[in-house]
Amino acid sequence: MPLFNILLVLIVAGILLWLVNTYIPMDQKIKKIFNIVVVIVIIVWLLKVFGLLNSIMNINV
């Protein structure tokens, strides 16, 4: 996946997260949980895109 596409996805996700936080009224606890879930999903997606998730899964303890 080209770097431009990755940056584009991150920018769109950031803008959407900002819009949700700014214009949709929610309780602060729900908003905090929503933000954490979105950040975790983006981190997992980035790990998968860069191929680091597969190498982490192959580690035997």
C-alpha distance matrix in Angstrom:
0.0 3.8 6.5 8.4 6.8 7.2 10.6 11.4 11.2 13.2 15.6 16.3 16.8 19.1 21.0 21.6 22.8 25.1 26.4 27.2 28.9 30.8 32.0 32.3 35.4 34.9 36.7 35.4 35.0 32.9 30.8 30.3 29.3 26.8 25.2 25.0 23.5 20.7 20.0 20.0 17.6 15.1 15.7 15.3 12.0 10.8 12.5 10.9 7.2 8.7 10.9 14.0 15.2 16.0 17.9 19.8 20.8 22.2 24.6 28.2 30.9
3.8 0.0 3.8 5.4 5.5 6.7 8.9 10.1 11.1 12.8 14.6 15.8 17.0 18.8 20.4 21.6 22.9 24.7 26.1 27.5 29.0 30.5 31.9 32.6 35.7 35.6 37.5 36.1 36.0 34.0 31.6 31.1 30.5 28.0 26.0 26.2 25.0 22.0 21.0 21.6 19.5 16.5 17.1 17.5 14.3 12.4 14.6 13.8 10.0 10.6 13.5 16.2 18.0 19.0 20.4 22.3 23.8 25.1 27.2 30.9 33.4
6.5 3.8 0.0 3.8 5.5 5.1 6.2 8.5 10.0 10.6 12.3 14.3 15.4 16.5 18.4 20.0 21.0 22.5 24.3 25.8 26.9 28.4 30.1 31.0 34.0 33.8 35.6 33.9 34.0 32.3 29.6 29.0 28.8 26.4 24.0 24.2 23.6 20.5 19.0 20.0 18.5 15.1 15.5 16.6 13.8 11.2 13.7 13.9 10.3 10.3 13.8 15.8 17.8 19.5 20.6 22.0 23.9 25.5 27.1 30.9 33.0
8.4 5.4 3.8 0.0 3.8 5.5 5.2 6.1 8.7 9.9 10.5 12.2 14.1 15.2 16.4 18.2 19.8 20.9 22.4 24.2 25.6 26.6 28.1 29.4 32.5 32.8 34.9 33.3 33.8 31.9 29.1 28.9 28.9 26.2 23.9 24.7 24.0 20.6 19.6 21.2 19.4 15.9 17.1 18.5 15.4 13.4 16.4 16.5 12.9 13.6 17.1 19.1 20.7 22.6 23.9 25.2 26.9 28.7 30.4 34.2 36.3
6.8 5.5 5.5 3.8 0.0 3.8 5.4 4.9 6.2 8.6 9.8 10.5 12.1 14.1 15.3 16.3 18.1 19.8 20.9 22.4 24.1 25.5 26.6 27.5 30.7 30.8 33.0 31.8 32.0 29.8 27.3 27.3 26.9 24.0 22.2 22.9 21.8 18.4 17.9 19.2 16.9 13.8 15.5 16.3 12.9 11.7 14.9 14.3 10.9 12.7 15.8 18.0 19.0 20.8 22.7 23.8 25.1 27.1 29.2 32.8 34.9
7.2 6.7 5.1 5.5 3.8 0.0 3.8 5.4 5.2 6.2 8.7 10.0 10.6 12.3 14.3 15.4 16.4 18.3 20.0 21.1 22.4 24.2 25.7 26.3 29.3 29.0 30.9 29.4 29.4 27.5 24.9 24.5 24.2 21.6 19.5 19.9 18.9 15.7 14.7 15.9 14.0 10.6 11.9 13.1 10.0 8.3 11.6 11.7 8.6 10.1 13.5 15.1 16.2 18.4 20.1 20.8 22.4 24.6 26.3 29.9 31.9
10.6 8.9 6.2 5.2 5.4 3.8 0.0 3.8 5.5 5.1 6.1 8.6 9.8 10.4 12.2 14.2 15.2 16.3 18.2 19.9 20.9 22.2 24.0 25.1 28.1 28.1 30.0 28.4 28.8 27.1 24.2 23.9 24.1 21.5 19.0 19.8 19.5 16.1 14.9 16.8 15.5 11.8 13.2 15.3 12.6 10.6 14.1 14.9 12.0 13.0 16.6 17.8 19.0 21.6 22.9 23.4 25.2 27.6 28.9 32.6 34.3
11.4 10.1 8.5 6.1 4.9 5.4 3.8 0.0 3.8 5.5 5.1 6.1 8.5 9.8 10.6 12.2 14.1 15.3 16.4 18.3 19.9 20.9 22.2 23.4 26.6 27.0 29.3 28.0 28.7 26.7 23.7 24.0 24.2 21.2 19.1 20.5 19.8 16.1 15.8 17.9 16.0 12.7 15.0 16.7 13.6 12.6 16.3 16.5 13.7 15.5 18.8 20.3 21.0 23.5 25.3 25.7 27.2 29.6 31.3 34.8 36.6
11.2 11.1 10.0 8.7 6.2 5.2 5.5 3.8 0.0 3.8 5.5 5.2 6.0 8.5 9.9 10.5 12.0 14.1 15.2 16.4 18.1 19.7 20.9 21.5 24.7 24.6 26.9 25.7 26.0 23.8 21.2 21.4 21.1 18.1 16.3 17.5 16.4 12.8 12.9 14.7 12.4 9.4 12.2 13.6 10.5 10.2 14.0 14.0 11.7 14.1 17.1 18.4 18.6 21.1 23.2 23.4 24.5 27.2 28.9 32.3 34.1
13.2 12.8 10.6 9.9 8.6 6.2 5.1 5.5 3.8 0.0 3.8 5.5 5.1 6.0 8.6 9.9 10.4 12.1 14.1 15.3 16.3 18.0 19.8 20.6 23.4 23.2 25.1 23.5 23.9 22.1 19.2 19.0 19.1 16.5 14.0 15.2 14.8 11.2 10.4 12.8 11.4 8.0 10.3 12.6 10.4 9.5 13.2 14.2 12.4 14.0 17.2 17.8 18.2 21.2 22.8 22.6 24.1 27.0 28.2 31.6 33.0
15.6 14.6 12.3 10.5 9.8 8.7 6.1 5.1 5.5 3.8 0.0 3.8 5.5 5.1 6.2 8.6 9.8 10.5 12.2 14.2 15.3 16.2 18.0 19.4 22.4 22.8 24.9 23.5 24.4 22.7 19.5 19.7 20.4 17.6 15.1 17.0 16.9 13.2 12.8 15.8 14.6 11.3 13.8 16.3 14.1 13.2 17.0 18.0 15.9 17.5 20.8 21.5 22.0 25.0 26.6 26.3 27.9 30.8 32.0 35.4 36.7
16.3 15.8 14.3 12.2 10.5 10.0 8.6 6.1 5.2 5.5 3.8 0.0 3.8 5.4 5.1 6.1 8.5 9.8 10.5 12.2 14.1 15.1 16.2 17.2 20.5 21.1 23.7 22.7 23.7 21.4 18.5 19.3 19.7 16.4 14.6 16.9 16.2 12.4 13.1 15.9 14.1 11.5 14.7 16.6 14.2 14.3 18.1 18.4 16.6 18.9 21.9 22.8 22.7 25.5 27.6 27.3 28.4 31.5 32.9 36.2 37.6
16.8 17.0 15.4 14.1 12.1 10.6 9.8 8.5 6.0 5.1 5.5 3.8 0.0 3.8 5.5 5.1 6.1 8.5 9.8 10.5 12.2 14.1 15.3 15.8 18.8 18.7 20.9 19.9 20.4 18.2 15.4 16.0 16.1 12.8 11.1 13.2 12.4 8.6 9.5 12.3 10.6 8.4 11.8 13.8 11.9 12.5 16.0 16.6 15.5 17.8 20.5 20.9 20.5 23.6 25.6 24.9 25.9 29.2 30.4 33.6 34.7
19.1 18.8 16.5 15.2 14.1 12.3 10.4 9.8 8.5 6.0 5.1 5.4 3.8 0.0 3.8 5.5 5.1 6.1 8.6 9.9 10.5 12.0 14.1 15.1 17.8 17.9 19.9 18.4 19.4 17.7 14.4 14.8 15.8 12.9 10.4 12.8 13.1 9.6 9.6 13.1 12.4 10.0 12.7 15.5 14.2 14.0 17.5 18.8 17.7 19.4 22.4 22.4 22.2 25.6 27.2 26.3 27.7 30.9 31.8 34.9 35.8
21.0 20.4 18.4 16.4 15.3 14.3 12.2 10.6 9.9 8.6 6.2 5.1 5.5 3.8 0.0 3.8 5.4 5.0 6.1 8.6 9.8 10.3 11.8 13.5 16.6 17.5 20.0 18.9 20.5 18.6 15.2 16.4 17.6 14.5 12.5 15.5 15.7 12.2 12.9 16.4 15.5 13.4 16.4 18.8 17.2 17.3 20.9 21.8 20.5 22.5 25.5 25.8 25.6 28.8 30.6 29.8 31.1 34.3 35.4 38.5 39.4
21.6 21.6 20.0 18.2 16.3 15.4 14.2 12.2 10.5 9.9 8.6 6.1 5.1 5.5 3.8 0.0 3.8 5.4 5.0 6.2 8.5 9.8 10.5 11.2 14.5 15.2 17.9 17.5 18.7 16.3 13.3 15.0 15.7 12.1 11.1 14.2 13.8 10.4 12.3 15.4 14.0 12.7 16.1 18.1 16.5 17.4 20.9 21.4 20.5 23.0 25.5 25.9 25.1 28.2 30.4 29.4 30.3 33.7 34.9 37.8 38.8
22.8 22.9 21.0 19.8 18.1 16.4 15.2 14.1 12.0 10.4 9.8 8.5 6.1 5.1 5.4 3.8 0.0 3.8 5.5 5.2 6.1 8.5 10.2 10.4 13.0 13.0 15.2 14.2 15.4 13.3 10.1 11.4 12.3 9.1 7.5 10.8 11.0 8.0 9.6 13.0 12.4 11.5 14.5 16.7 16.0 16.8 19.9 21.0 20.6 22.7 25.2 25.0 24.1 27.5 29.4 28.0 29.0 32.5 33.3 36.1 36.7
25.1 24.7 22.5 20.9 19.8 18.3 16.3 15.3 14.1 12.1 10.5 9.8 8.5 6.1 5.0 5.4 3.8 0.0 3.8 5.5 5.1 6.0 8.4 9.9 12.4 13.1 15.4 14.2 16.2 14.7 11.1 12.4 14.4 11.6 9.7 13.2 14.2 11.4 12.3 16.0 15.9 14.6 17.3 19.9 19.2 19.5 22.7 24.0 23.4 25.2 27.9 27.7 27.2 30.6 32.3 30.9 32.1 35.6 36.2 39.1 39.6
26.4 26.1 24.3 22.4 20.9 20.0 18.2 16.4 15.2 14.1 12.2 10.5 9.8 8.6 6.1 5.0 5.5 3.8 0.0 3.8 5.5 5.1 5.8 7.6 10.8 12.4 15.3 15.1 17.2 15.2 12.0 14.3 15.9 12.8 11.9 15.6 15.9 13.3 15.0 18.4 17.7 16.8 19.9 22.1 21.0 21.8 25.1 26.0 25.3 27.5 30.1 30.1 29.4 32.7 34.7 33.4 34.3 37.8 38.7 41.6 42.2
27.2 27.5 25.8 24.2 22.4 21.1 19.9 18.3 16.4 15.3 14.2 12.2 10.5 9.9 8.6 6.2 5.2 5.5 3.8 0.0 3.8 5.5 5.6 5.3 8.3 9.2 12.3 12.4 14.2 11.8 8.9 11.7 12.9 9.7 9.7 13.4 13.5 11.4 13.8 16.8 16.2 16.0 19.1 21.0 20.3 21.7 24.6 25.4 25.2 27.6 29.8 29.7 28.5 31.7 33.9 32.3 32.9 36.6 37.5 40.0 40.5
28.9 29.0 26.9 25.6 24.1 22.4 20.9 19.9 18.1 16.3 15.3 14.1 12.2 10.5 9.8 8.5 6.1 5.1 5.5 3.8 0.0 3.8 6.0 6.1 7.7 8.1 10.4 9.7 12.0 10.5 7.0 9.4 11.6 9.3 8.6 12.3 13.4 11.9 13.5 16.7 16.9 16.7 19.3 21.5 21.4 22.4 25.1 26.4 26.4 28.4 30.7 30.1 29.1 32.5 34.3 32.5 33.4 37.0 37.5 40.1 40.2
30.8 30.5 28.4 26.6 25.5 24.2 22.2 20.9 19.7 18.0 16.2 15.1 14.1 12.0 10.3 9.8 8.5 6.0 5.1 5.5 3.8 0.0 3.8 6.1 7.7 9.7 12.2 11.8 14.8 13.6 10.3 12.8 15.3 13.1 12.3 16.0 17.2 15.4 16.8 20.2 20.3 19.7 22.4 24.8 24.4 25.1 28.1 29.4 29.1 31.0 33.5 33.1 32.3 35.7 37.5 35.8 36.9 40.4 41.0 43.6 43.8
32.0 31.9 30.1 28.1 26.6 25.7 24.0 22.2 20.9 19.8 18.0 16.2 15.3 14.1 11.8 10.5 10.2 8.4 5.8 5.6 6.0 3.8 0.0 3.8 6.3 9.3 12.5 13.2 16.1 14.3 11.7 14.8 16.8 14.3 14.3 18.1 18.6 16.9 19.0 22.1 21.8 21.5 24.5 26.5 25.9 27.0 30.0 30.9 30.6 32.8 35.2 35.1 34.0 37.3 39.4 37.8 38.5 42.1 42.9 45.5 45.8
32.3 32.6 31.0 29.4 27.5 26.3 25.1 23.4 21.5 20.6 19.4 17.2 15.8 15.1 13.5 11.2 10.4 9.9 7.6 5.3 6.1 6.1 3.8 0.0 3.8 6.3 9.9 11.4 13.7 11.4 9.5 13.1 14.5 12.1 13.1 16.6 16.8 15.6 18.2 20.9 20.5 20.9 23.8 25.5 25.1 26.7 29.5 30.2 30.2 32.7 34.7 34.5 33.0 36.3 38.5 36.6 37.1 40.8 41.6 43.9 44.2
35.4 35.7 34.0 32.5 30.7 29.3 28.1 26.6 24.7 23.4 22.4 20.5 18.8 17.8 16.6 14.5 13.0 12.4 10.8 8.3 7.7 7.7 6.3 3.8 0.0 3.8 7.0 9.1 11.8 10.2 8.9 12.5 14.2 12.7 13.9 17.2 17.7 17.3 19.7 22.1 22.3 23.0 25.6 27.3 27.4 28.9 31.5 32.4 32.8 35.1 37.0 36.4 34.9 38.1 40.2 38.1 38.5 42.3 42.8 45.0 44.9
34.9 35.6 33.8 32.8 30.8 29.0 28.1 27.0 24.6 23.2 22.8 21.1 18.7 17.9 17.5 15.2 13.0 13.1 12.4 9.2 8.1 9.7 9.3 6.3 3.8 0.0 3.7 6.3 8.2 6.5 6.1 9.7 11.0 10.1 11.8 14.6 15.2 15.5 17.9 19.9 20.4 21.5 23.9 25.4 25.9 27.6 29.8 30.8 31.6 33.8 35.4 34.6 32.8 36.1 38.1 35.7 36.1 39.8 40.2 42.2 41.9
36.7 37.5 35.6 34.9 33.0 30.9 30.0 29.3 26.9 25.1 24.9 23.7 20.9 19.9 20.0 17.9 15.2 15.4 15.3 12.3 10.4 12.2 12.5 9.9 7.0 3.7 0.0 3.8 5.5 5.4 6.2 8.7 10.1 10.6 12.3 14.4 15.5 16.6 18.5 20.2 21.2 22.6 24.5 26.0 27.0 28.7 30.5 31.7 32.9 34.8 36.3 35.0 33.2 36.6 38.3 35.7 36.1 39.8 39.9 41.6 41.1
35.4 36.1 33.9 33.3 31.8 29.4 28.4 28.0 25.7 23.5 23.5 22.7 19.9 18.4 18.9 17.5 14.2 14.2 15.1 12.4 9.7 11.8 13.2 11.4 9.1 6.3 3.8 0.0 3.8 5.5 5.0 6.0 8.6 9.7 10.4 12.3 14.2 15.2 16.4 18.3 19.9 21.0 22.5 24.3 25.6 26.9 28.6 30.2 31.3 32.9 34.5 33.0 31.5 35.0 36.4 33.7 34.4 38.1 37.9 39.7 39.1
35.0 36.0 34.0 33.8 32.0 29.4 28.8 28.7 26.0 23.9 24.4 23.7 20.4 19.4 20.5 18.7 15.4 16.2 17.2 14.2 12.0 14.8 16.1 13.7 11.8 8.2 5.5 3.8 0.0 3.8 5.4 5.1 6.3 8.6 9.9 10.7 12.4 14.3 15.5 16.7 18.5 20.2 21.3 22.7 24.4 25.9 27.2 28.8 30.3 31.9 33.1 31.4 29.6 33.0 34.4 31.5 32.0 35.7 35.4 37.0 36.1
32.9 34.0 32.3 31.9 29.8 27.5 27.1 26.7 23.8 22.1 22.7 21.4 18.2 17.7 18.6 16.3 13.3 14.7 15.2 11.8 10.5 13.6 14.3 11.4 10.2 6.5 5.4 5.5 3.8 0.0 3.8 5.4 5.1 6.0 8.6 9.9 10.5 12.2 14.3 15.4 16.4 18.3 20.0 21.1 22.4 24.3 25.8 27.0 28.4 30.4 31.6 30.2 28.2 31.5 33.3 30.6 30.8 34.6 34.7 36.4 35.9
30.8 31.6 29.6 29.1 27.3 24.9 24.2 23.7 21.2 19.2 19.5 18.5 15.4 14.4 15.2 13.3 10.1 11.1 12.0 8.9 7.0 10.3 11.7 9.5 8.9 6.1 6.2 5.0 5.4 3.8 0.0 3.8 5.5 5.0 6.1 8.6 9.9 10.5 12.3 14.3 15.3 16.5 18.3 20.0 21.0 22.5 24.4 25.7 26.8 28.6 30.2 29.0 27.4 30.8 32.5 30.1 30.7 34.4 34.6 36.6 36.3
30.3 31.1 29.0 28.9 27.3 24.5 23.9 24.0 21.4 19.0 19.7 19.3 16.0 14.8 16.4 15.0 11.4 12.4 14.3 11.7 9.4 12.8 14.8 13.1 12.5 9.7 8.7 6.0 5.1 5.4 3.8 0.0 3.8 5.4 5.1 6.2 8.7 10.0 10.7 12.4 14.3 15.5 16.6 18.5 20.0 21.1 22.6 24.4 25.7 27.2 28.6 27.0 25.5 29.0 30.4 27.7 28.5 32.2 32.0 34.0 33.5
29.3 30.5 28.8 28.9 26.9 24.2 24.1 24.2 21.1 19.1 20.4 19.7 16.1 15.8 17.6 15.7 12.3 14.4 15.9 12.9 11.6 15.3 16.8 14.5 14.2 11.0 10.1 8.6 6.3 5.1 5.5 3.8 0.0 3.8 5.5 5.1 6.2 8.6 10.0 10.6 12.3 14.3 15.4 16.5 18.3 20.0 21.1 22.5 24.2 25.9 27.0 25.4 23.4 26.8 28.4 25.6 26.0 29.8 29.7 31.5 31.1
26.8 28.0 26.4 26.2 24.0 21.6 21.5 21.2 18.1 16.5 17.6 16.4 12.8 12.9 14.5 12.1 9.1 11.6 12.8 9.7 9.3 13.1 14.3 12.1 12.7 10.1 10.6 9.7 8.6 6.0 5.0 5.4 3.8 0.0 3.8 5.5 5.2 6.2 8.7 10.0 10.6 12.4 14.3 15.5 16.5 18.4 20.1 21.1 22.4 24.5 25.8 24.7 22.8 26.1 28.0 25.7 26.0 29.8 30.2 32.3 32.3
25.2 26.0 24.0 23.9 22.2 19.5 19.0 19.1 16.3 14.0 15.1 14.6 11.1 10.4 12.5 11.1 7.5 9.7 11.9 9.7 8.6 12.3 14.3 13.1 13.9 11.8 12.3 10.4 9.9 8.6 6.1 5.1 5.5 3.8 0.0 3.8 5.5 5.2 6.2 8.6 9.9 10.6 12.3 14.3 15.3 16.5 18.4 20.0 20.9 22.6 24.3 23.1 21.7 25.3 26.8 24.6 25.5 29.1 29.4 31.7 31.7
25.0 26.2 24.2 24.7 22.9 19.9 19.8 20.5 17.5 15.2 17.0 16.9 13.2 12.8 15.5 14.2 10.8 13.2 15.6 13.4 12.3 16.0 18.1 16.6 17.2 14.6 14.4 12.3 10.7 9.9 8.6 6.2 5.1 5.5 3.8 0.0 3.8 5.5 5.2 6.1 8.6 9.9 10.5 12.3 14.2 15.3 16.5 18.3 19.9 21.2 22.5 20.8 19.3 22.8 24.2 21.6 22.5 26.2 26.1 28.3 28.1
23.5 25.0 23.6 24.0 21.8 18.9 19.5 19.8 16.4 14.8 16.9 16.2 12.4 13.1 15.7 13.8 11.0 14.2 15.9 13.5 13.4 17.2 18.6 16.8 17.7 15.2 15.5 14.2 12.4 10.5 9.9 8.7 6.2 5.2 5.5 3.8 0.0 3.8 5.5 5.2 6.1 8.6 9.9 10.6 12.2 14.2 15.4 16.5 18.2 20.1 21.1 19.8 17.8 21.1 22.9 20.5 20.9 24.6 25.1 27.2 27.4
20.7 22.0 20.5 20.6 18.4 15.7 16.1 16.1 12.8 11.2 13.2 12.4 8.6 9.6 12.2 10.4 8.0 11.4 13.3 11.4 11.9 15.4 16.9 15.6 17.3 15.5 16.6 15.2 14.3 12.2 10.5 10.0 8.6 6.2 5.2 5.5 3.8 0.0 3.8 5.5 5.1 6.2 8.6 10.0 10.5 12.3 14.3 15.3 16.3 18.4 19.9 19.1 17.5 20.9 22.9 21.0 21.6 25.3 26.0 28.6 29.1
20.0 21.0 19.0 19.6 17.9 14.7 14.9 15.8 12.9 10.4 12.8 13.1 9.5 9.6 12.9 12.3 9.6 12.3 15.0 13.8 13.5 16.8 19.0 18.2 19.7 17.9 18.5 16.4 15.5 14.3 12.3 10.7 10.0 8.7 6.2 5.2 5.5 3.8 0.0 3.8 5.5 5.1 6.1 8.6 9.8 10.5 12.3 14.2 15.1 16.5 18.2 17.0 15.9 19.6 21.0 19.0 20.3 23.8 24.2 26.9 27.3
20.0 21.6 20.0 21.2 19.2 15.9 16.8 17.9 14.7 12.8 15.8 15.9 12.3 13.1 16.4 15.4 13.0 16.0 18.4 16.8 16.7 20.2 22.1 20.9 22.1 19.9 20.2 18.3 16.7 15.4 14.3 12.4 10.6 10.0 8.6 6.1 5.2 5.5 3.8 0.0 3.8 5.4 5.1 6.1 8.5 9.8 10.6 12.3 14.1 15.5 16.4 14.9 13.2 16.8 18.3 16.0 16.9 20.5 20.9 23.4 23.8
17.6 19.5 18.5 19.4 16.9 14.0 15.5 16.0 12.4 11.4 14.6 14.1 10.6 12.4 15.5 14.0 12.4 15.9 17.7 16.2 16.9 20.3 21.8 20.5 22.3 20.4 21.2 19.9 18.5 16.4 15.3 14.3 12.3 10.6 9.9 8.6 6.1 5.1 5.5 3.8 0.0 3.8 5.5 5.2 6.1 8.6 9.9 10.5 12.2 14.3 15.3 14.6 12.6 15.9 18.1 16.4 16.8 20.4 21.5 24.1 25.0
15.1 16.5 15.1 15.9 13.8 10.6 11.8 12.7 9.4 8.0 11.3 11.5 8.4 10.0 13.4 12.7 11.5 14.6 16.8 16.0 16.7 19.7 21.5 20.9 23.0 21.5 22.6 21.0 20.2 18.3 16.5 15.5 14.3 12.4 10.6 9.9 8.6 6.2 5.1 5.4 3.8 0.0 3.8 5.5 5.0 6.1 8.6 9.8 10.3 12.2 14.1 13.6 12.6 16.0 17.9 16.7 17.8 21.1 22.2 25.2 26.3
15.7 17.1 15.5 17.1 15.5 11.9 13.2 15.0 12.2 10.3 13.8 14.7 11.8 12.7 16.4 16.1 14.5 17.3 19.9 19.1 19.3 22.4 24.5 23.8 25.6 23.9 24.5 22.5 21.3 20.0 18.3 16.6 15.4 14.3 12.3 10.5 9.9 8.6 6.1 5.1 5.5 3.8 0.0 3.8 5.4 5.1 6.2 8.6 9.8 10.7 12.2 10.9 10.2 13.9 15.2 13.7 15.2 18.5 19.1 22.2 23.1
15.3 17.5 16.6 18.5 16.3 13.1 15.3 16.7 13.6 12.6 16.3 16.6 13.8 15.5 18.8 18.1 16.7 19.9 22.1 21.0 21.5 24.8 26.5 25.5 27.3 25.4 26.0 24.3 22.7 21.1 20.0 18.5 16.5 15.5 14.3 12.3 10.6 10.0 8.6 6.1 5.2 5.5 3.8 0.0 3.8 5.4 5.1 6.2 8.6 10.0 10.5 9.4 7.6 11.0 13.0 11.5 12.3 15.7 16.8 19.8 21.1
12.0 14.3 13.8 15.4 12.9 10.0 12.6 13.6 10.5 10.4 14.1 14.2 11.9 14.2 17.2 16.5 16.0 19.2 21.0 20.3 21.4 24.4 25.9 25.1 27.4 25.9 27.0 25.6 24.4 22.4 21.0 20.0 18.3 16.5 15.3 14.2 12.2 10.5 9.8 8.5 6.1 5.0 5.4 3.8 0.0 3.8 5.5 5.1 6.1 8.7 9.8 10.1 8.8 11.7 14.1 13.6 14.3 17.4 19.1 22.2 23.9
10.8 12.4 11.2 13.4 11.7 8.3 10.6 12.6 10.2 9.5 13.2 14.3 12.5 14.0 17.3 17.4 16.8 19.5 21.8 21.7 22.4 25.1 27.0 26.7 28.9 27.6 28.7 26.9 25.9 24.3 22.5 21.1 20.0 18.4 16.5 15.3 14.2 12.3 10.5 9.8 8.6 6.1 5.1 5.4 3.8 0.0 3.8 5.3 5.0 6.2 8.4 8.5 8.8 11.8 13.4 13.2 14.9 17.5 18.9 22.3 24.0
12.5 14.6 13.7 16.4 14.9 11.6 14.1 16.3 14.0 13.2 17.0 18.1 16.0 17.5 20.9 20.9 19.9 22.7 25.1 24.6 25.1 28.1 30.0 29.5 31.5 29.8 30.5 28.6 27.2 25.8 24.4 22.6 21.1 20.1 18.4 16.5 15.4 14.3 12.3 10.6 9.9 8.6 6.2 5.1 5.5 3.8 0.0 3.8 5.5 5.3 6.1 5.0 5.2 8.5 9.8 9.4 11.3 13.9 15.1 18.6 20.3
10.9 13.8 13.9 16.5 14.3 11.7 14.9 16.5 14.0 14.2 18.0 18.4 16.6 18.8 21.8 21.4 21.0 24.0 26.0 25.4 26.4 29.4 30.9 30.2 32.4 30.8 31.7 30.2 28.8 27.0 25.7 24.4 22.5 21.1 20.0 18.3 16.5 15.3 14.2 12.3 10.5 9.8 8.6 6.2 5.1 5.3 3.8 0.0 3.8 5.5 5.0 6.0 5.0 7.1 9.7 10.1 10.8 13.3 15.4 18.8 21.0
7.2 10.0 10.3 12.9 10.9 8.6 12.0 13.7 11.7 12.4 15.9 16.6 15.5 17.7 20.5 20.5 20.6 23.4 25.3 25.2 26.4 29.1 30.6 30.2 32.8 31.6 32.9 31.3 30.3 28.4 26.8 25.7 24.2 22.4 20.9 19.9 18.2 16.3 15.1 14.1 12.2 10.3 9.8 8.6 6.1 5.0 5.5 3.8 0.0 3.8 5.5 7.8 8.3 9.9 12.0 13.2 14.2 16.3 18.4 21.9 24.3
8.7 10.6 10.3 13.6 12.7 10.1 13.0 15.5 14.1 14.0 17.5 18.9 17.8 19.4 22.5 23.0 22.7 25.2 27.5 27.6 28.4 31.0 32.8 32.7 35.1 33.8 34.8 32.9 31.9 30.4 28.6 27.2 25.9 24.5 22.6 21.2 20.1 18.4 16.5 15.5 14.3 12.2 10.7 10.0 8.7 6.2 5.3 5.5 3.8 0.0 3.8 5.6 7.9 9.4 10.3 11.8 13.7 15.2 16.9 20.6 22.9
10.9 13.5 13.8 17.1 15.8 13.5 16.6 18.8 17.1 17.2 20.8 21.9 20.5 22.4 25.5 25.5 25.2 27.9 30.1 29.8 30.7 33.5 35.2 34.7 37.0 35.4 36.3 34.5 33.1 31.6 30.2 28.6 27.0 25.8 24.3 22.5 21.1 19.9 18.2 16.4 15.3 14.1 12.2 10.5 9.8 8.4 6.1 5.0 5.5 3.8 0.0 3.8 5.6 5.9 7.1 9.2 10.6 11.7 13.8 17.5 20.1
14.0 16.2 15.8 19.1 18.0 15.1 17.8 20.3 18.4 17.8 21.5 22.8 20.9 22.4 25.8 25.9 25.0 27.7 30.1 29.7 30.1 33.1 35.1 34.5 36.4 34.6 35.0 33.0 31.4 30.2 29.0 27.0 25.4 24.7 23.1 20.8 19.8 19.1 17.0 14.9 14.6 13.6 10.9 9.4 10.1 8.5 5.0 6.0 7.8 5.6 3.8 0.0 3.8 5.5 5.3 6.3 8.7 10.2 11.4 15.1 17.3
15.2 18.0 17.8 20.7 19.0 16.2 19.0 21.0 18.6 18.2 22.0 22.7 20.5 22.2 25.6 25.1 24.1 27.2 29.4 28.5 29.1 32.3 34.0 33.0 34.9 32.8 33.2 31.5 29.6 28.2 27.4 25.5 23.4 22.8 21.7 19.3 17.8 17.5 15.9 13.2 12.6 12.6 10.2 7.6 8.8 8.8 5.2 5.0 8.3 7.9 5.6 3.8 0.0 3.8 5.5 5.1 6.2 8.8 10.5 13.9 16.0
16.0 19.0 19.5 22.6 20.8 18.4 21.6 23.5 21.1 21.2 25.0 25.5 23.6 25.6 28.8 28.2 27.5 30.6 32.7 31.7 32.5 35.7 37.3 36.3 38.1 36.1 36.6 35.0 33.0 31.5 30.8 29.0 26.8 26.1 25.3 22.8 21.1 20.9 19.6 16.8 15.9 16.0 13.9 11.0 11.7 11.8 8.5 7.1 9.9 9.4 5.9 5.5 3.8 0.0 3.8 5.4 5.1 6.4 9.2 12.4 15.3
17.9 20.4 20.6 23.9 22.7 20.1 22.9 25.3 23.2 22.8 26.6 27.6 25.6 27.2 30.6 30.4 29.4 32.3 34.7 33.9 34.3 37.5 39.4 38.5 40.2 38.1 38.3 36.4 34.4 33.3 32.5 30.4 28.4 28.0 26.8 24.2 22.9 22.9 21.0 18.3 18.1 17.9 15.2 13.0 14.1 13.4 9.8 9.7 12.0 10.3 7.1 5.3 5.5 3.8 0.0 3.8 5.4 5.2 6.9 10.5 13.3
19.8 22.3 22.0 25.2 23.8 20.8 23.4 25.7 23.4 22.6 26.3 27.3 24.9 26.3 29.8 29.4 28.0 30.9 33.4 32.3 32.5 35.8 37.8 36.6 38.1 35.7 35.7 33.7 31.5 30.6 30.1 27.7 25.6 25.7 24.6 21.6 20.5 21.0 19.0 16.0 16.4 16.7 13.7 11.5 13.6 13.2 9.4 10.1 13.2 11.8 9.2 6.3 5.1 5.4 3.8 0.0 3.8 5.5 5.6 9.2 11.2
20.8 23.8 23.9 26.9 25.1 22.4 25.2 27.2 24.5 24.1 27.9 28.4 25.9 27.7 31.1 30.3 29.0 32.1 34.3 32.9 33.4 36.9 38.5 37.1 38.5 36.1 36.1 34.4 32.0 30.8 30.7 28.5 26.0 26.0 25.5 22.5 20.9 21.6 20.3 16.9 16.8 17.8 15.2 12.3 14.3 14.9 11.3 10.8 14.2 13.7 10.6 8.7 6.2 5.1 5.4 3.8 0.0 3.8 5.6 8.2 10.7
22.2 25.1 25.5 28.7 27.1 24.6 27.6 29.6 27.2 27.0 30.8 31.5 29.2 30.9 34.3 33.7 32.5 35.6 37.8 36.6 37.0 40.4 42.1 40.8 42.3 39.8 39.8 38.1 35.7 34.6 34.4 32.2 29.8 29.8 29.1 26.2 24.6 25.3 23.8 20.5 20.4 21.1 18.5 15.7 17.4 17.5 13.9 13.3 16.3 15.2 11.7 10.2 8.8 6.4 5.2 5.5 3.8 0.0 3.8 6.3 9.7
24.6 27.2 27.1 30.4 29.2 26.3 28.9 31.3 28.9 28.2 32.0 32.9 30.4 31.8 35.4 34.9 33.3 36.2 38.7 37.5 37.5 41.0 42.9 41.6 42.8 40.2 39.9 37.9 35.4 34.7 34.6 32.0 29.7 30.2 29.4 26.1 25.1 26.0 24.2 20.9 21.5 22.2 19.1 16.8 19.1 18.9 15.1 15.4 18.4 16.9 13.8 11.4 10.5 9.2 6.9 5.6 5.6 3.8 0.0 3.8 6.5
28.2 30.9 30.9 34.2 32.8 29.9 32.6 34.8 32.3 31.6 35.4 36.2 33.6 34.9 38.5 37.8 36.1 39.1 41.6 40.0 40.1 43.6 45.5 43.9 45.0 42.2 41.6 39.7 37.0 36.4 36.6 34.0 31.5 32.3 31.7 28.3 27.2 28.6 26.9 23.4 24.1 25.2 22.2 19.8 22.2 22.3 18.6 18.8 21.9 20.6 17.5 15.1 13.9 12.4 10.5 9.2 8.2 6.3 3.8 0.0 3.8
30.9 33.4 33.0 36.3 34.9 31.9 34.3 36.6 34.1 33.0 36.7 37.6 34.7 35.8 39.4 38.8 36.7 39.6 42.2 40.5 40.2 43.8 45.8 44.2 44.9 41.9 41.1 39.1 36.1 35.9 36.3 33.5 31.1 32.3 31.7 28.1 27.4 29.1 27.3 23.8 25.0 26.3 23.1 21.1 23.9 24.0 20.3 21.0 24.3 22.9 20.1 17.3 16.0 15.3 13.3 11.2 10.7 9.7 6.5 3.8 0.0
